[in-house]
């Protein structure tokens, strides 16, 4: 198993990694616009979204690299306490996927209110790759509360050999929020949402969604 670690990087319109020019990335785009786009959805496209998506921008069949996530863990980097963890065999969800196209693509998380005051968390993911090499695997993750962007993260998985099992821990620098916003997020469970967009060679191949509640005792 290849193991890597990566810290979050700030995304802005001047960063060449966004693969676009400032005026382009500053121009809003809607979910409907992207669904009708004739060319593949790229990094610059999703950075122009101003709110969380209601549906998925891509079908599960578009994951032609057969990337399959099999392990996920969230921990507090300061205390090393594990806050959430799930692990499965690669074929566990096969039957479910046939019945529900959103299976494996949507998660509801529940955390204690103290989660919103953490400074840094680590999110470890383990995944398998099919029989095609993945030259440039990258994730853009955007977190919203009531359609207000809280923070955008950019992680690079790098090169992944064919038929390999890999793991990488992303280090999230948590956004600083005032007490009023924290109170609102606690009182309105699952109105905090995230979109995770996965790209290979700047082409969207996977889209995962999550909602969050901060009411766990």
HELIX and SHEET records of a PDB file:
HELIX    1   1 UNK A   16  UNK A   18  5                                   3    
HELIX    2   2 UNK A   22  UNK A   26  1                                   5    
HELIX    3   3 UNK A   31  UNK A   35  1                                   5    
HELIX    4   4 UNK A   43  UNK A   47  1                                   5    
HELIX    5   5 UNK A   60  UNK A   62  5                                   3    
HELIX    6   6 UNK A   94  UNK A   99  1                                   6    
HELIX    7   7 UNK A  113  UNK A  117  5                                   5    
HELIX    8   8 UNK A  179  UNK A  187  1                                   9    
SHEET    1   A 5 UNK A   2  UNK A   7  0                                        
SHEET    2   A 5 UNK A 165  UNK A 173  1                                        
SHEET    3   A 5 UNK A 120  UNK A 128 -1                                        
SHEET    4   A 5 UNK A  68  UNK A  76 -1                                        
SHEET    5   A 5 UNK A  82  UNK A  87 -1                                        
SHEET    1   B 5 UNK A 106  UNK A 110  0                                        
SHEET    2   B 5 UNK A 203  UNK A 213  1                                        
SHEET    3   B 5 UNK A 192  UNK A 200 -1                                        
SHEET    4   B 5 UNK A 134  UNK A 145 -1                                        
SHEET    5   B 5 UNK A 148  UNK A 160 -1                                        
END                                                                             
